[in-house]
Amino acid sequence: MAFLEITGLSKGYGEGAGRSEVLSDINLQVEEGEFIAILGFSGSGKTTLISAIAGLVRPDSGAVTVRGEEIVGPGQDRGVVFQSYSLMPWLSVRGNVALAVDSVLKAKPKAERDAITRKYIDMVGLSHAIDRKPAELSGGMRQRVSVARALATQPEILLLDEPLSALDALTRAKLQDELADISEKEKKTIILITNDVDEAILLANRIVPLKPGPNATLGPSFKVDIAYPRDRAAMNSDATFIRLRGEITQYLMDAGAERGEIESGIVLPNVVPITQKKALPEAYLKAAQSPIERRYVEFSEVRKVYPTPTGPLTVVDGFDLKIKKGEFVTLIGHSGCGKSTVLSMAAGLNNISSGGIILDGKEVTGAGPDRAVVFQAPSLMPWLSARENVALGVDRVYPDASPAERRDVVEYYLHRVGLGDAMHKLAAELSNGMKQRVGIARAFSLSPKLLLLDEPFGMLDSLTRWELQDVLMDVWTRTQVTAICVTHDVDEAILLADRVVMMSNGPNARIGNIMEVDLPRPRSRKALLAHSDYYAYREELLDFLEAYEGGADPDPEYLDEIKKKRAERVAAARNQVLVQAAE
């Protein structure tokens, strides 16, 4: 008999025509001490499943049993950590953990309960903040309190419902390492709900995908046969990791393939936006053509300084970069390294303290329609439809086009991002992923000289992000607009870029390294996973981020070693291909 068993579990919500069937015939067996990761799309029923195991919702049919006994409600044998922290704001770290310990372990003496509370606060690295209240803690520290609180009640099963998805990449990586360490020390049965394939492989013994809803069901199990401890950078050289990651990613992409683009048959009209109309002499245009092509965007020793009560704070210190026309550049680095500050200065939304930015031969002195920005939050007018949100910009940028031509521009890009059947829905009725599709359509429809993307998919689950990355690549391939994208996602940085610009830590952040991405275009996630060089590029970026972890300032010689390792690995892979071809 399995330690934990789910048999024929189904669950829906609502009545009659408005009923939504979420889970259908879920079956899963979990052995004692096993670490299971359940992967799935947003809205696929992952939280409903974890809530059923926790005893917080009752299934419509089927059952969840632990050691053969059916779960009919919450129990102290199950500790739960949700995405939201749910801490008592008036209690300290100690108080929040002690509240749970005193409630669940009230039969134990007070001294023992206090020792248990302290043990798990120490385990999650919060002994220095034990008397702080939640308002004084970062998001990552608050989630540490939630983990300590769940562990301190000494449950047999730990249930983790996307506990790290709201955190930045560095904090998420640190907590992943802590969860791996806790798993080894505590030897508990753990079920992790996540949408991050790398997180699942890093932590779990077994990975089970949840197919998209409605009527979501579990897919096949993938055994993670990689020894602990697992190093996220080193795994990029592990054949088992590469194979497993490819198989799981492919399965999830296939499972979500029906949510694809809708073709429209609309032909993009040949109209020119007001920002690209030039009245310059032909001789000037001829003379300027070469440098403008090669140095279409120029950042020249750009600095940004903010006044503070303790004196000037230099956030970006000497950012210097030349970008060719039609090039796609990604900026990556740890939180606080000035990536978004660089982008906002290029957009004209943030004044430059010194240095300058040139776009197509003209200095950037403020915001303008020649630059389109896609932010992490879509910034739509909620009372307007998707179509009307895009049309707002198109009507201003194409004043000489006919109404029919402007309509075709709007609808062409909405169809290109897969919103042909939803363009008349109000923005308030759209999911986050659909809203971001509108933002992408709006940006491209303006035919900007420079497209600026500030973590455009950062608020989305990784599976929706994959879809929109492919949408972005498809539309970019057709337009070849010069683009700069800020991201914290290593895979996104490689997928999109001709060059990845890696930022050093802030303050006084500057360019730490530039990686040329010599991978064929057009690109898709599926094609990258199959390319022999992809994991060499990925390893370089992960090694770079690790070198700067915790505010470190690595030696230039060490950074050169990282670049050299990637170059040697790529060369070795290509030589192997040549040898195999010769045979």
C-alpha positions in Angstrom: 0.0 0.0 0.0 1.3 3.5 -0.9 1.9 6.0 1.9 -0.3 8.6 0.2 -2.8 7.6 -2.5 -5.2 9.6 -4.7 -7.8 7.4 -6.3 -10.3 8.6 -9.0 -10.4 12.2 -7.6 -12.7 14.6 -9.5 -13.6 18.2 -8.5 -15.7 21.0 -10.1 -17.2 24.3 -9.0 -20.5 25.9 -9.7 -23.9 24.7 -10.8 -25.8 24.0 -14.0 -24.5 25.8 -17.2 -22.0 27.8 -15.1 -20.3 24.7 -13.7 -16.6 24.3 -14.3 -15.1 20.8 -14.2 -11.5 21.3 -12.9 -10.1 17.9 -12.1 -11.1 14.6 -13.6 -10.1 11.1 -12.4 -6.8 12.0 -10.7 -4.8 8.9 -9.7 -1.4 9.1 -7.9 0.6 6.9 -5.5 3.3 8.5 -3.4 5.8 6.5 -1.3 6.9 7.6 2.1 9.9 10.0 1.9 9.3 10.7 -1.8 9.6 14.2 -3.2 7.0 14.7 -6.0 6.7 17.7 -8.2 3.4 18.3 -10.1 3.8 20.6 -13.1 1.0 22.3 -14.9 -0.4 25.4 -16.7 -2.1 28.2 -14.7 -5.8 27.3 -14.3 -5.1 23.6 -14.7 -6.3 22.8 -11.2 -3.0 22.5 -9.3 -4.1 24.5 -6.3 -7.4 22.5 -6.2 -5.4 19.3 -6.1 -3.1 20.4 -3.3 -6.1 21.7 -1.4 -7.8 18.3 -1.7 -4.7 16.6 -0.3 -4.6 19.2 2.5 -8.2 18.4 3.3 -9.2 22.0 2.6 -11.7 21.0 -0.2 -13.7 17.9 -0.5 -13.6 16.0 -3.9 -16.9 15.4 -5.8 -15.8 11.8 -6.2 -12.8 9.7 -5.4 -10.6 10.0 -2.3 -7.2 10.9 -0.8 -5.8 8.4 1.7 -2.8 8.5 4.0 -1.7 5.1 5.3 -5.1 3.8 4.1 -7.2 6.3 6.0 -9.3 8.8 4.0 -8.6 12.5 4.4 -11.8 14.3 5.4 -10.4 17.6 6.6 -7.2 19.4 7.6 -4.8 17.4 9.9 -1.5 18.0 11.7 0.1 15.2 9.6 0.0 17.7 6.6 1.8 21.1 6.6 1.0 23.5 3.8 2.9 26.4 2.3 1.0 28.6 -0.2 2.2 31.1 -2.7 0.8 33.9 -0.5 2.5 34.1 2.9 -0.6 34.4 5.2 1.4 35.7 8.2 -0.1 37.5 11.2 1.2 41.1 10.6 1.2 42.0 14.3 3.4 39.0 15.3 7.1 38.7 14.9 8.8 35.8 13.0 9.0 33.9 16.3 5.4 34.7 17.1 4.1 33.5 13.7 6.0 30.2 14.0 5.2 29.7 17.7 1.5 30.3 17.0 1.4 27.2 14.8 3.6 25.1 17.2 1.6 26.0 20.3 -1.7 25.1 18.5 -0.6 21.8 17.0 1.9 20.6 19.6 0.1 21.8 22.7 0.7 18.5 24.5 4.5 19.2 24.6 6.1 21.2 27.4 6.6 24.9 26.7 10.4 24.7 26.7 10.2 21.9 24.1 7.8 24.0 21.9 10.1 27.0 22.2 13.1 24.9 21.2 11.2 23.5 18.1 10.2 27.0 17.1 13.8 28.2 17.3 15.1 25.1 15.5 13.1 25.7 12.3 13.6 29.5 12.3 17.4 28.7 12.4 16.9 26.1 9.7 15.5 28.6 7.2 18.2 31.2 8.1 16.0 33.7 9.9 17.7 33.7 13.4 18.9 37.2 12.8 15.4 38.4 12.1 13.6 36.4 14.8 12.0 39.5 16.4 11.0 41.3 13.2 7.4 41.7 12.0 6.4 40.7 8.5 6.3 44.3 7.3 10.0 44.5 8.0 10.8 41.4 5.9 11.4 40.9 2.2 9.2 38.6 0.1 11.7 35.8 0.3 12.1 36.2 4.1 8.3 36.0 4.5 8.2 32.8 2.5 10.9 31.4 4.8 8.7 32.1 7.8 5.9 30.2 6.0 8.2 27.2 5.4 9.5 27.3 9.0 5.9 27.5 10.3 4.9 24.4 8.3 7.9 22.4 9.3 7.7 23.3 12.9 4.4 21.5 13.3 6.3 18.4 12.4 4.0 17.1 9.7 4.6 13.8 7.9 3.7 15.4 4.6 4.8 18.8 3.4 2.6 20.4 0.7 4.1 23.3 -1.2 1.7 25.2 -3.5 3.9 27.3 -5.9 5.7 28.7 -2.8 8.5 30.5 -4.8 6.7 31.7 -7.9 6.2 35.3 -6.7 9.9 35.8 -5.9 12.8 37.2 -8.0 15.1 34.7 -9.6 18.0 35.1 -7.1 15.7 34.7 -4.0 13.9 31.8 -5.7 17.3 30.1 -6.3 18.3 30.5 -2.7 15.0 29.1 -1.4 15.2 26.2 -3.8 18.6 25.3 -2.3 17.1 25.6 1.2 14.2 23.4 0.3 16.6 20.8 -1.2 18.7 21.0 2.1 15.5 20.7 4.2 14.4 17.7 2.2 17.7 15.9 2.8 17.6 16.7 6.6 14.0 16.1 7.3 13.4 13.1 5.0 9.7 14.1 4.7 7.2 13.2 2.0 6.9 16.4 -0.1 4.5 17.3 -2.8 5.5 20.5 -4.7 3.2 22.3 -7.1 5.2 24.3 -9.6 5.1 25.6 -13.1 9.0 25.7 -13.4 10.5 22.6 -15.1 14.0 23.5 -13.8 12.7 23.8 -10.2 11.0 20.5 -10.4 14.1 18.7 -11.7 16.4 20.4 -9.2 14.3 19.3 -6.2 12.1 16.2 -7.0 12.6 12.5 -7.2 9.6 12.2 -9.6 7.8 14.7 -11.8 4.1 14.4 -12.8 2.6 16.9 -15.3 -1.0 18.0 -14.9 -2.7 18.3 -18.3 -4.6 21.6 -19.0 -8.2 21.9 -17.8 -11.1 21.7 -17.8 -11.2 18.1 -16.7 -7.5 18.1 -16.0 -5.8 14.7 -15.6 -2.3 13.7 -14.6 0.1 12.7 -17.3 3.0 10.2 -17.2 5.5 10.2 -14.4 9.1 11.2 -15.1 11.7 9.8 -12.7 14.6 12.2 -11.9 17.6 9.9 -11.7 20.2 12.6 -10.8 22.2 12.3 -7.6 21.9 14.9 -4.8 23.0 17.5 -4.3 22.1 19.0 -7.7 24.0 22.0 -8.9 21.9 24.1 -11.3 24.9 25.2 -13.4 26.7 21.9 -13.5 23.5 20.0 -14.5 23.7 21.7 -17.9 26.6 19.3 -18.7 24.6 16.3 -17.4 23.2 14.1 -20.2 20.3 12.9 -18.0 19.3 16.4 -17.1 19.4 17.5 -20.8 17.3 14.5 -21.9 14.8 14.8 -19.1 14.3 18.5 -19.4 13.8 18.1 -23.2 11.2 15.3 -22.7 9.2 17.1 -20.0 9.3 20.4 -21.9 8.2 18.8 -25.1 5.3 17.0 -23.3 4.1 20.2 -21.7 4.3 22.1 -25.0 2.4 19.4 -26.8 -0.2 19.4 -24.0 -0.8 23.1 -24.5 -0.5 23.2 -28.3 -4.2 23.7 -28.8 -3.9 27.2 -27.4 -2.2 28.4 -30.6 -2.3 31.3 -32.9 -5.4 32.0 -35.1 -4.7 32.9 -38.7 -6.8 35.8 -40.0 -6.0 36.2 -43.7 -5.6 40.0 -43.1 -2.7 41.5 -45.1 -0.7 44.2 -43.3 -1.2 47.4 -45.2 1.8 49.3 -46.6 1.5 52.4 -44.4 4.3 54.3 -42.8 4.1 55.7 -39.2 4.7 59.4 -38.7 7.9 58.6 -36.8 9.6 57.2 -39.9 8.8 59.9 -42.4 12.0 61.7 -43.3 12.7 64.7 -45.4 16.5 64.5 -45.4 18.6 65.2 -48.5 19.4 62.1 -50.5 23.2 62.7 -50.2 22.9 62.8 -46.4 20.9 59.6 -46.3 23.5 57.9 -48.5 26.4 59.1 -46.4 24.7 58.2 -43.2 23.4 54.7 -44.2 26.4 52.6 -43.1 26.9 54.1 -39.6 23.2 54.2 -38.8 22.9 50.5 -39.8 25.9 49.5 -37.6 25.3 52.0 -34.7 21.6 52.4 -34.9 21.3 52.6 -31.1 24.2 54.0 -29.1 24.6 54.1 -25.3 27.6 56.3 -24.5 28.9 56.2 -21.0 25.4 56.4 -19.6 25.1 57.1 -15.9 22.1 57.3 -13.5 22.5 59.0 -10.1 19.7 59.3 -7.6 19.9 61.8 -4.6 19.5 60.1 -1.2 19.6 61.4 2.4 23.1 60.0 2.7 24.4 61.4 -0.6 24.2 60.6 -4.3 23.6 56.9 -5.2 25.0 55.8 -8.6 22.8 53.0 -9.9 24.2 52.7 -13.4 27.8 53.8 -13.9 29.1 54.0 -17.5 26.8 51.8 -19.6 28.4 51.7 -23.0 26.8 49.7 -25.9 26.4 49.9 -29.7 23.4 48.1 -31.3 23.0 47.3 -35.0 19.7 48.0 -36.7 17.5 44.9 -36.5 19.5 43.4 -33.6 17.8 41.9 -30.6 19.7 42.4 -27.3 18.7 41.0 -23.9 19.9 42.4 -20.5 20.3 40.0 -17.7 21.6 40.3 -14.1 20.6 40.1 -10.5 17.8 42.3 -9.0 19.0 45.8 -8.4 21.7 45.8 -11.1 20.1 48.6 -13.1 18.6 46.7 -16.0 15.2 48.4 -15.9 16.9 51.7 -15.2 18.8 51.4 -18.5 15.6 50.5 -20.3 13.6 53.4 -18.8 16.3 55.9 -19.9 16.2 54.5 -23.4 12.4 54.9 -23.4 12.8 58.5 -22.3 10.9 57.9 -19.1 13.9 58.5 -16.8 16.4 61.3 -17.1 20.0 60.5 -17.9 22.4 61.9 -15.3 25.4 61.9 -17.8 26.4 60.4 -21.1 23.8 60.0 -23.8 21.6 57.6 -25.9 21.3 58.0 -29.7 18.6 56.3 -31.7 18.8 56.5 -35.5 21.1 59.5 -35.3 18.9 61.5 -32.9 19.5 61.9 -29.2 16.9 60.5 -26.8 15.6 63.5 -24.7 12.2 62.2 -23.7 9.5 59.7 -24.5 8.3 59.4 -28.1 6.3 57.1 -30.4 9.5 56.0 -32.1 10.0 53.7 -29.0 7.4 51.2 -27.9 7.5 49.8 -24.4 6.1 46.5 -23.1 6.1 46.4 -19.3 5.8 43.5 -16.9 2.2 44.8 -16.1 0.3 45.3 -19.4 -1.1 48.8 -18.5 -4.3 48.5 -20.5 -7.4 50.7 -20.3 -9.7 48.2 -18.5 -12.9 49.8 -19.8 -11.8 49.4 -23.5 -11.7 46.3 -25.5 -8.4 44.6 -26.6 -9.0 46.1 -30.1 -9.6 49.6 -28.8 -6.5 49.5 -26.6 -4.4 48.8 -29.7 -6.2 51.3 -31.8 -5.5 54.1 -29.4 -1.8 54.1 -30.4 -2.4 53.2 -34.1 -4.8 56.1 -34.7 -2.1 58.6 -33.4 0.9 57.1 -35.1 -0.7 56.6 -38.6 -2.6 59.9 -39.0 -2.4 59.8 -42.8 -3.7 56.2 -43.1 -7.4 55.6 -44.0 -9.7 54.2 -41.3 -9.7 50.8 -43.1 -5.9 50.7 -43.2 -5.6 51.5 -39.5 -8.2 48.9 -38.7 -6.2 46.3 -40.7 -3.0 47.2 -38.8 -4.8 46.7 -35.4 -6.5 43.5 -36.4 -3.4 42.0 -38.1 -1.3 42.2 -35.0 -4.1 41.0 -32.7 -4.5 37.9 -34.9 -0.7 37.4 -35.0 -0.7 37.2 -31.1 -3.6 34.7 -31.1 -6.4 37.2 -30.1 -8.5 37.1 -33.3 -11.5 35.7 -31.4 -11.1 37.8 -28.3 -10.3 41.3 -29.7 -13.7 42.7 -28.7 -13.5 41.5 -25.1 -12.9 44.2 -22.5 -9.4 44.3 -21.1 -10.8 43.7 -17.6 -12.2 40.3 -18.8 -8.8 39.0 -20.1 -6.4 36.8 -18.3 -2.9 38.1 -17.5 -1.5 36.2 -20.5 -4.1 37.6 -22.8 -3.5 41.1 -21.5 0.2 40.7 -22.3 -0.6 39.6 -25.8 -2.5 42.8 -26.3 0.5 44.7 -25.0 2.8 42.9 -27.5 0.3 43.6 -30.4 0.1 47.2 -29.4 3.9 47.6 -29.4 4.4 46.0 -32.8 1.5 47.8 -34.4 3.2 51.2 -33.8 6.1 50.1 -36.1 8.6 51.6 -33.6 12.3 52.1 -34.4 13.1 50.6 -31.0 11.1 48.0 -29.1 11.8 48.0 -25.3 10.6 45.0 -23.2 10.9 45.2 -19.4 10.4 41.6 -18.2 7.3 41.3 -20.3 6.5 37.8 -19.2 7.7 38.1 -15.6 4.2 37.9 -14.1 3.2 34.8 -16.1 3.7 31.2 -15.3 6.5 29.6 -17.2 4.3 27.6 -19.5 2.3 30.6 -20.6 5.6 32.5 -20.9 6.9 29.8 -23.4 3.9 30.4 -25.6 4.2 34.2 -25.6 8.0 34.0 -26.2 7.2 32.0 -29.4 4.5 34.6 -30.3 7.1 37.4 -29.7 9.7 35.6 -31.8 7.2 35.0 -34.6 6.1 38.6 -34.8 9.7 39.9 -34.4 10.9 37.6 -37.3 8.4 39.3 -39.5 9.3 42.9 -38.5 13.0 42.7 -37.6 12.5 45.7 -35.3 15.5 46.6 -33.2 14.8 45.4 -29.7 16.1 45.4 -26.1 14.6 43.1 -23.5 15.3 43.1 -19.8 14.9 39.6 -18.3 15.9 37.5 -15.3 15.2 34.3 -17.2 18.3 32.6 -18.7 16.3 30.6 -21.3 14.4 33.7 -22.4 17.6 35.7 -22.7 19.1 33.0 -25.1 15.9 32.4 -27.1 15.4 36.0 -28.0 18.8 37.5 -28.3 21.6 38.0 -30.9 23.6 39.2 -27.9 23.1 38.8 -24.2 24.4 41.7 -22.1 25.2 40.7 -18.6 25.1 43.4 -15.9 27.3 43.5 -12.9 25.8 44.0 -9.4 24.5 47.4 -8.4 25.0 50.1 -7.2 27.6 51.4 -9.8 26.4 48.7 -12.2 27.9 48.4 -15.6 28.3 45.7 -18.3 30.1 42.7 -16.9 30.1 40.5 -20.1 28.6 40.3 -23.5 27.7 36.9 -25.0 27.2 36.5 -28.8 24.4 33.9 -29.4 25.4 32.1 -32.5 22.3 30.0 -32.8 20.2 29.8 -36.0 17.1 31.8 -36.6 14.1 31.6 -36.7 14.1 30.2 -33.2 11.6 28.3 -31.1 12.0 26.7 -27.7 11.7 23.3 -29.3 14.5 24.0 -31.8 16.8 25.3 -29.0 16.4 22.3 -26.8 17.5 20.1 -29.7 20.6 22.3 -30.6 23.9 20.9 -29.4 25.2 24.3 -28.3 22.2 25.5 -26.3 23.2 24.1 -22.9 26.8 25.6 -23.3 25.2 29.1 -23.6 22.9 28.3 -20.7 25.8 27.2 -18.5 27.7 30.4 -19.2 24.8 32.6 -18.1 24.2 30.5 -15.0 27.9 30.6 -14.1 27.9 34.4 -14.7 24.9 34.9 -12.4 26.5 32.6 -9.8 29.8 34.6 -10.0 27.9 37.8 -9.0 25.6 36.1 -6.4 25.3 37.9 -3.1 26.8 41.1 -4.3 30.1 39.6 -5.3 32.6 41.4 -7.6 34.4 38.6 -9.5 37.8 39.0 -11.1 37.8 39.7 -14.8 40.1 36.6 -15.2 37.3 34.4 -13.7 34.7 35.8 -16.1 37.1 35.1 -19.0 37.4 31.5 -17.7 33.5 31.2 -17.9 33.5 32.5 -21.5 36.4 30.2 -22.4 34.6 27.1 -21.0 31.6 27.8 -23.2 33.7 28.3 -26.3 35.6 25.1 -25.7 32.4 23.2 -25.1 30.8 24.6 -28.3 33.9 23.7 -30.3 34.0 20.2 -28.9 30.4 19.6 -29.8 30.8 20.8 -33.4 33.9 18.7 -33.8 31.9 15.7 -32.7 29.2 16.5 -35.3 31.9 16.7 -38.0 33.4 13.4 -36.9 30.0 11.7 -36.9 29.2 13.1 -40.4 32.6 11.8 -41.7 31.8 8.4 -40.4 
